[in-house]
Amino acid sequence: MRILLANYRYFVSGGPERYMFNLTDLLEAHGHEIVSFSVRYDQNEPSAWSEYFVEPIAGRDEYLLEQQSVTPHSIWRSVERTLYSREVYRAVSRLVGAAKPDVAIVLHYLRKLSPSVLVALADAGVPSFVRLSDFAMVCPGSHLLRGGHVCTDCVDRGLLPSVRHRCVHGSWLASGLNAAATVWARRHGYFDLPESFIVPTQFARGILTRAGVAGERVTVIPTFVPPSLEPVQSARRAHIAYVGRIDRKKGVDVLLDAYLRMRRESSDKTPDLVVAGDASVGPARDLLSTYANIETEGVRLLGGLSANQVRGVLAASIFSVVPSIWPENLPNSLLESLAEGTPVVASDIGSLTEALADTRAGVLVPPNDSAALCEAMIDLTENASERSIMSEAATRLARDRYSPEAHYAALMRVLRPEIEDMPSRIEP
């Protein structure tokens, strides 16, 4: 098949893009041809289809909101990309006319590309399937989070709470615009255009159905993780790892508080904490500015890393930590840790609970609780035999539930429902 993959970034800035490039490799390995559609950023990876990409809201090097220059043109384009973009519609139509894809998989499109992507595909007769990595379709703030705690008011009661509480960047205007865009999309039937929605967890499926999406239109296909290339022996594991955005939603401040407490309580036994994530962007700088001289306290800030470097960091870790305070949607860092046989200490919330409960591959702790996280990290650091058991469970879990083969088989049954005999190891 010729498959169009649409996403608002064509470079790795987070989990959705890692999934996109991993999926591209997986599909191409099975003989499919990939057509890409995205936004023209300077950071983009090369693409044979880049001439069809659309211009960004502001400058080509301004991919984060806090980077975007504020001009009349950027304000207008931001509003248009939130509601409906004729520019994007024309670009997708041109691409479809040239590439003639059989199907399309749409990843991140809200707020940066607009639902016009779906309209253009439908008008051209190309079946589309939307793969959701966050909750932007039902939560204007995208993360089901308010005041540091999970909030589902907009899921259960409509979108006005997000405006009242200024859930988007603390702004009534931004919150109102995002809420209005969701109402606009619903009333115009844009969310009815995809053949189905693909989500990585049962938790996400439950959120969508609570918000009114018909259950038969939501398919659960867990994110996959490529297997480890070279298993690391336990004797070579030396540090604790965090991989991901340096952001309060990710609970990085909770982790740093827990780690500093850990050093105070057992400093002679405390491994270094390695943090792999871009520390130069605004939210990361603001967060880290509250921790003076943290690199003298055993914390090593590695900056943004390539996919192979991330896997190397996780492979050399005695365990990794996923301390998120939002429910997540099956983060890549968790799966990559499992694939390297590295146990995970994670928040007992949303998709993290779903992934780790009753598996022996990790430890779950209450979210936003640095004391509980500290205790769990100390216990796991001091218990090598337990880590060995958990390491074997982690490798087994990655192989059996999150393998590329299982993901491909399940995805093909969605994209090509006439195929019914492909085996799958995905557990219900």
N, C-alpha and C positions, 0 to 999 in steps of 0.2 A: 504494500500500500504506500501511497504518498500521503504523509501526515503533516499537517500544518501545526506547529507549536507556537502559540502566542503568549508572550510574557512582557511586562513593561520594562524589564531590564535584561540585557543580553550579556551580562557579566555576573560573576558570583559576588553577591552582596549579602547573601543569607541562605537559609535552607531552601526556599522555593527555587532559587537558581541552581543550587547544587542538585536538587531533584531534576530540574529541567535538563541539565547537561548529562547527568547519569542516565536519564530516560532516553536522551538522544543516542547515547552510546549503545544502550540496550536495544533500542528499536533498529538502529543501523546494523547491529550484530545479527539481527534476525532478518535482514534483507529489506527493511523498509527504508524509504527515502524521506528525509526530514526537510520541511520548508519552514523557515523561521520568520516570525514577525515581532518587531519590538520598537523601541525608541532609540534614536541616534544619540548615544552617549559616547564620549571619548574613551571610556573604559571598556567598551564593548569588545567581545571576542569577534574574530573575523566571521563573516557570514556571506555566502553566495547570494543572499537575498536582501542584503542591507540597503540596496537602492530603494526598496519599498518601505523601509522603516520611516516613522514619522519623527518630526522634530520634538524635542522635549518642551516642557512648559516654559522653562527659562533657558539658561545656557547649557551647552552640551557637557560641561563638566560639573553641573549643578544637579545632582540626582537626589539629594536629600532636601527636605522642606526648608531646613534652616540655612541651606546654602543658596536657595533660589533668590535671585535679584527680584525686587518688587518694582515692576513697571506696569503701565496700563495694559501692554500686550500680554505679559505673564499673568496678570490678574484675570484677564478675559480668557486666556487659554486654560487657566486652572479651573475656572467655572465651567467652561465647555467640556473639559476632560472629566469633570465630575458628573455632569448631566448627560450630555450627548455631543459627540464630536463629528462634524461632517468631514473634517480633514482625515480622521481615522477611518471613517466609513469609506472614503474614496481610496485611501491607501490599501485597505484590506481588499476592496473590490478589484483594484489593479493587480494585486498579488495573486488573488484567486484566479483571475483571468489568465495570468501568465503561467502559474504553476499547476493549476487544475488539481488541487488536492482531493483525495477521496474523503477524508475526515479531518476535523480540527480538534486539537486539545488546547483549551484556553486556560492559562494559569492566572496570574495576577493581571487584572484588567481594570478593576474599579479604581476610580480617582485619578489614574494616569493615562488610560486609554479610552475609558467609558464603555457603556453597553453597546455603542455603535459597532464594536467588533462583532458582537453576536448578531446584530441586525444585518450587517454586510454578509456574513456567512450564510444566514438563513435566506436572504434574498438571492444568493448565488446557488442555493440548493446544496450547500456543504453541511453535512451533519456535524454539530459541535457538541463537545463534552467538556464541562467546566470542572477543573480540579481545584478544590478549595484548600488553601493553606492557612487561612485565618477565618474570622467570623464577620468580615466586613459586609457581607450580604444581609446580615440580620442585626449587626451592632455597628452604629456609626463610628465608634472608637476602635473597632476591629478585634479587640482583645477580651471582651467580656470582663472588663476591669474598671473599677471606680474606687478611688481613694485607697488603693493598695489591696482591695479585696474583690473577689469575684462578684459580678453583678449581671443578672439576666433580666433586668427590668424591661429592656427594649425587646427582648425575645418574647416575653410573656404579656407585656402591657402596651406595646406600641413604642414609637421612637421619641416621643416628647421628653422622657427622662434624660436622654443624652443631651438635649439642648439645655434643659433646666440645670443640669449639673456640669455643663461645659466639658463634656468628656473628650472632645477632640482638641488637643493642644491647649486646653484651658480657655478656649475661645467660644463665645456664643455664636459668632459669625461662622466659624469653621464647623462647629457642631450642627448649626442649623442647616448649612449647605449640604453636609453629608447626609443628614436625616432627610432633607428635601429630595436629594438625589435618589435615595432608596425608595421613597414614596413614588417619585416620578417613574422609576424603573418598574415598580410593581404595577402601577396604573397603566403603563404603556405595554405591559406584557413582556418586557425584555427578559425577565427571569423564566418565562415560559418557553423561550426559544431553544435552549439547549436540549439535546436528547435526554441527558441526565447529568446529575452532579456526582462527582467522585470525591469522596472524603477518606482520609486515612484512618479514622477511628469510629467506633460505635458512639463514642461521646459526641463527636461532631455531628453524626447523623441524628442523634437525639436532639441536639440544639436546633438543627434545621427543621425537623418535623414539629418541634414545639412552636417554631415561628410560622408554621403553616405550610411548609413545603411537603408535598405528598411523599410518603415514605417510599413508594415504588420508583420515585425519580432520584433517589439517593442510594448510591452504591458504595460500600466500604471496601477499599483496596489499600491496605497498609503501604506506606512508603517502603521502598526496598533499600538494601545496603549491599554494595559489592563486598565480597568476602575479603578477609585479610590476605595480603600477599605473603607475609612472612610472620608467623606467630612469634611473639616475644616471650622468652622465658621469664618466669617470675623474678628470678635473681637480677634481671636487668631493669626491673621496674623501680622507679626512684621518687616519683613525685605525685601530687594530686593535681588533677587537671580540670579547668573550666574552658569550654570551647563555645563561642557564640558572641552575640552582640553584648557589649558592655552597657547594660541598660537596667533601670530599676524594675521594669516589667519582667526581666529575666532573673530578678532576685540577686543580682551581682553584689549589691550592698549588703544583703543578708549573708551571702557567702563570705564577704570580706570581714564582716563583724564576727561571724562564727570562726573564721580562721584565726583572727587575731586573739580571740578568746582561747582557742585551742593552743596557741603558742604560749599564752600565759599559764595555762593549766598543765601543759606537758611539753615545754619548749625543747627539751633534749630529745624528744621522740618525734617531733613534728617535721614531716617532709616539706619541701618547698611547695608552694601553690603556683602552678603555671597557668597563666591566663592568656588564651589565644583569641584575640579579637581586636578590632581597630580601635585604638585609644585616642585617635585624633579627631573624631567627629564630636559634634557638640554635646549630645547626651552623655557620651563616655567621659569627655573632659569634665563636665559638670559633676558627674558622680565621683570620679577619681580625685577631684580637687578637695573633697571632704576627707580624704585619707592622706595626710601629710607623710612623706618619706616612707610610703608603704613598701617600696622595693628594698628597704633596709630591714623589713620584717618578714623576709622569706617569700615575698610575692614577686614573681617574674612576669613582666608584661612583654609578651612576644609580638604584639601587633597582629595585623591580618596575615593569615597564612594560606598557602595553596592547599588544595584538597589532600595531596599526598603528605604535606607537612602536618596537617591536622591529624591524619591517621597515624603518623609517626609519634606525635605528642601523646595521643591516646594510648598507643601501643606501649609506650614507656611509662604509663601511669599505674600506680597501685590501685587507684579507682578514680572515676570522674564524678563531677557534681553537676546536677541540673536543678538549680534552686528556684526555678520560675515561680512567680506569684500569679501568673495568668494560666489558664488551663492548657495552653500549648495545643499543638495539633500534630503530635508525634515528631519531635524535632530530630533532624539528622544527627546531631551530636550524640544523642542517646543511642541511636542505632549503630553509629560508627564505633562508639565505645563497646557495645555488645559484640560487634564483629571482631574487634581486637581482643576479645576475651577479658575486657576490663569491666569490673563491676561498677554499678552506678548508684550514687546516693541522690535521690530525686525527691522533689516535693510530691506529697500525696494529694494530687489534684488532677482532674481531667484526664487527658490522654496519658499522662505519666503514670497514674494509677493503673489505667487500663493496660499499659504495656508491661508493667513490672509486677503487679500483684500476683502472688502465688507462683512465682517463677524461680525464686532463689537467685536471680541474676542481679538483684539490687536491693537497696534499702529505701523505704519510703518514710519521709518525715513530714510533719505539719508544715505547710507553706508559711513563709514570713516569720519563722521562729528560729532565730539564730542560735539560741541555747540548745534546742533539740538537734539542730544541724551539727553544732559543735560536738555534742555527745555522740551522734552517729559516726562522725568522722574519726573521733578518737577511738571508738570501739573497733571500727574497721581497720584503722591503722595498726592497732595492737593485736589483731587476730588474723595471723597469716593463714591458718588452716581454714578459717571461714572464707577468706578471700579466694583461696584455691578452689573451694567448692563453688563459690559464686562465679569464678572465672569460667569454669567448665559449663555452668548453666547459661552464662551469657553467650558463649560461643554457640551452644546448642540452640538457644532461642533465636539468635540472628540467622542461623542456618535454616531452621525449620519454619519460622514465621515470617521472616523478612528477606527472603532470598530473591534475587533477580528473576529466577525461573518462576517462582510462585506469582510474583507481581506481573510478569509478562503474560502468563496464562490467564490470570484474572482480567487484565486489561483487554486482552484480545476478545474475551467473552463479552465485554461491554462494547468495544468498537465493532466487532463482527459477531453479532449474536447467533449467526448461523453456525458458528463453530461451537460444538458442544462436547467434543471429546478430548479437549486439552486438559491434562492433569493439573491439579493445584494442591499445594501443601498448606495453603492458608487455612488456619483454624477458625471456626466460627466464633 
